Amino acid sequence: MRRYRLTLEYDGTDFQGWQSQGRDDRRTVQDTLQAALDRVCQEAGPVLASGRTDAGVHAEGQVAGARLRTGLAPAELARGLNAVLPRDLAVLEVALAADDFHARRDARGKAYRYAVWNGATRSPARDRTHTMHPNRPLDLEAMRAAAQLVLGEHDFAAFQAAGGSVRTTVRTLTRLDVEGAAGAEVQFWVEGSGFLRHMVRNLVGTLLEIGLGRRAPDEMAAILASRDRARAGPTAPARGLTLIRVDY
């Protein structure tokens, strides 16, 4: 068996996240991909991703790895998998990987996009991929000013999901850009060495409160320093979040 690296795209709306939950009534990306690998390959080991995406979160560049026995070339394997996968999950690329490649442990950074529709009315065409904030234009300059206060290496405990358990809550945030236009599409671009559970959605939820005028931009620094999840804003809905890229 050889180790392979797979790059995936999926619409997370109808998945209960990446992680298998061992239940037939809980459709997950991992289980769906594993079933396709079992069908197309002569033998397939467990498929593991760069990280878990929550229910409703999308991906344009998720990376997974698995040991496989197959007579198909990588491009043929990709075509074979896509022939049996459902419409909301696709394999963009299959490549041979080093035998010790580990999709999660070897990852050095990730990039996410969070999309918000800020138009005058809600947008049904964007309902699966955007959070809706119609009627009231967001203050992009206030959000941009606040975003700059959390760049760099910090303890992001205030933006971690309640009850999370990791060895350290220190992370390095290299990009937090707010792009688009008030009254239209607004996108948050987030990159870093790694992320705590719900960290991106909690950052965005806090920035949206600032954009709506419910908080001052300089509160962002105080929230970060507090290490208190209760001080930050609400968790932004999952449907606006897309994993864009994993860096190795």
C-alpha angles and dihedrals in degrees: 000000000000129000117246134192118217127194113207140196122194145164102230097198096102097032125090088224130281101292121091112241097191093242129111091216093057107074111204135176092238095054093045093050092043091054090052092049091049089052099046102035129064088231132359130191123206115303114227127189135214087255143331119279116205126240109291096017117125134213136208095173112020112155125214135175135206141163109244140179110211140140091215124104113239094260091048090049090053091052092047093051093047090052091063102031120097122256094262096057129055138169108230096185142359121201136170111253136198112278091246095048112135116187095210106032095044095050112113099184147349137216125210136183123207115196127204128182109215099172125135091262133024117273116227090190089061098040096107096047107030139057111235120234102158131165099029120069115230121235100240095181092056091050092048092052091050093047092059090060094068101045117118133031113333143142102265097188090126089063098044121106111262112265095023117151120203132143092248136006093205112117137163117237111197100174136025108159128169112209136173132048135296110253092027137046118342123187131190114206113200128183132170148138091268142334138229120232109290090355095133093045092048092050090050093045090054093046090051090056088053090047090053091051095248092119135027117247093241090061087078092075093048092050091051092049093048094063084207117132090201090065094059128078128266123290108267114236117275097235094073094058125092128177102225105178145357117210124212 
